[in-house]
């Protein structure tokens, strides 16, 4: 099994990204289709950056805007329609293997 390519959203790791035009276009689709509220467009940019960079999953503690069913289902729908693959969205608890 090949290793997963993981996007750590800023609630996990504080990192500055250079936003590219394709990410902005995709994020605008998330906002225009009411997947991500307009005032939280930056959260949509995080998802778009992970998508256009062909990552496998997003790991986030942002339960209000990112790790929630509406966002997960809406992102999957828009990504597939726009020709991108499905991207998993999970909390750290769901990703970290615990041997206990």
C-alpha positions as CSV (number, residue, x, y, z in Angstrom):
1,X,0.0,0.0,0.0
2,X,1.4,3.4,-1.0
3,X,1.7,6.1,1.7
4,X,-1.2,8.6,2.0
5,X,-0.5,12.2,1.0
6,X,-2.0,14.1,3.9
7,X,-2.9,17.8,4.1
8,X,-2.6,19.1,7.7
9,X,-5.1,22.0,7.9
10,X,-4.0,25.0,9.9
11,X,-5.8,24.0,13.1
12,X,-3.2,21.1,13.1
13,X,-0.1,22.9,11.9
14,X,0.3,26.6,11.4
15,X,1.7,26.9,7.8
16,X,1.4,29.6,5.2
17,X,0.4,28.6,1.7
18,X,0.8,30.4,-1.6
19,X,-2.7,30.2,-3.0
20,X,-3.0,29.5,-6.7
21,X,-5.7,30.5,-9.2
22,X,-7.1,27.0,-9.5
23,X,-7.5,26.7,-5.8
24,X,-9.3,30.1,-5.7
25,X,-11.7,29.0,-8.5
26,X,-12.5,25.7,-6.7
27,X,-13.0,27.4,-3.3
28,X,-15.4,29.8,-5.0
29,X,-17.4,26.9,-6.2
30,X,-17.6,25.6,-2.6
31,X,-18.8,29.0,-1.5
32,X,-21.2,29.6,-4.4
33,X,-22.9,26.2,-3.8
34,X,-23.1,26.9,-0.1
35,X,-20.8,24.1,1.0
36,X,-18.6,26.6,2.9
37,X,-20.2,29.9,4.1
38,X,-18.8,32.9,2.3
39,X,-17.3,34.4,5.5
40,X,-15.2,31.2,5.9
41,X,-13.9,31.1,2.3
42,X,-10.4,30.6,3.7
43,X,-11.5,27.2,4.9
44,X,-12.6,26.4,1.4
45,X,-9.2,27.4,0.1
46,X,-7.6,24.9,2.4
47,X,-9.8,22.1,0.9
48,X,-9.1,23.4,-2.6
49,X,-5.4,23.5,-2.1
50,X,-5.4,19.9,-0.9
51,X,-7.6,18.9,-3.8
52,X,-5.6,20.5,-6.6
53,X,-2.4,19.2,-5.2
54,X,-3.8,15.6,-5.5
55,X,-3.5,14.9,-1.7
56,X,-5.5,12.0,-0.3
57,X,-6.8,13.4,3.0
58,X,-7.3,16.5,5.0
59,X,-6.7,16.3,8.8
60,X,-8.4,19.1,10.8
61,X,-9.8,20.0,14.2
62,X,-12.1,22.5,12.4
63,X,-15.4,20.8,13.2
64,X,-17.5,23.9,12.5
65,X,-16.6,24.3,8.8
66,X,-14.4,21.4,7.5
67,X,-14.8,18.1,9.4
68,X,-18.6,18.0,9.1
69,X,-20.9,15.9,7.0
70,X,-22.3,18.7,4.8
71,X,-18.8,19.8,3.9
72,X,-17.5,16.3,3.3
73,X,-20.5,15.4,1.0
74,X,-20.5,18.7,-0.8
75,X,-16.7,18.7,-1.4
76,X,-17.0,15.2,-2.8
77,X,-19.8,16.2,-5.2
78,X,-18.1,19.3,-6.5
79,X,-14.6,17.6,-6.8
80,X,-16.0,14.8,-8.8
81,X,-18.0,17.1,-11.0
82,X,-15.0,19.3,-11.6
83,X,-12.7,16.3,-12.5
84,X,-10.9,16.0,-9.2
85,X,-10.7,12.9,-7.1
86,X,-12.5,12.4,-3.8
87,X,-10.5,13.7,-0.8
88,X,-11.0,12.3,2.7
89,X,-11.7,14.8,5.5
90,X,-11.0,13.5,9.0
91,X,-10.2,14.5,12.5
92,X,-6.8,13.5,14.0
93,X,-8.5,10.9,16.1
94,X,-9.7,9.1,13.0
95,X,-6.2,9.1,11.4
96,X,-3.8,8.3,14.2
97,X,-3.5,4.7,14.9
98,X,-3.8,4.0,18.6
99,X,-2.4,0.7,19.9
100,X,-4.4,0.8,23.1
